[in-house]
Amino acid sequence: MMDIIELGILSYRLEAGINAARAIHEAMINGDCEPEGWLDGLHYVLYNLSDDAKALRELTERNGNGGAGNG
């Protein structure tokens, strides 16, 4: 059975990460600072989104749902 709490946490983290990436992108384009000033924050968000996507894949694989190519 899928761990619904873990799935909910991962879903929230992915949504928050996507929103943060969009906000940073907007600041890079329209903000008062040079776009390069936002790169560390953007890299941080992308790194965490990657980790969360990996955790979601692992959660689905643990629960027998497989991944791409297993269906």
Contacts in CASP RR format, 6 or more apart in sequence:
PFRMAT RR
TARGET T0000
AUTHOR 0000-0000-0000
METHOD contacts of the structure
MODEL  1
MMDIIELGILSYRLEAGINAARAIHEAMINGDCEPEGWLDGLHYVLYNLS
DDAKALRELTERNGNGGAGNG
1 63 0 8 1.000
2 59 0 8 1.000
2 60 0 8 1.000
2 63 0 8 1.000
2 65 0 8 1.000
3 59 0 8 1.000
3 63 0 8 1.000
6 59 0 8 1.000
7 56 0 8 1.000
7 59 0 8 1.000
10 52 0 8 1.000
10 55 0 8 1.000
10 56 0 8 1.000
10 59 0 8 1.000
13 48 0 8 1.000
13 52 0 8 1.000
14 49 0 8 1.000
14 52 0 8 1.000
14 53 0 8 1.000
14 56 0 8 1.000
17 45 0 8 1.000
17 48 0 8 1.000
17 49 0 8 1.000
17 52 0 8 1.000
18 49 0 8 1.000
20 45 0 8 1.000
21 42 0 8 1.000
21 45 0 8 1.000
21 46 0 8 1.000
21 49 0 8 1.000
24 38 0 8 1.000
24 41 0 8 1.000
24 42 0 8 1.000
24 45 0 8 1.000
25 42 0 8 1.000
27 33 0 8 1.000
27 38 0 8 1.000
28 35 0 8 1.000
28 38 0 8 1.000
28 42 0 8 1.000
29 35 0 8 1.000
57 67 0 8 1.000
60 66 0 8 1.000
60 67 0 8 1.000
61 67 0 8 1.000
END
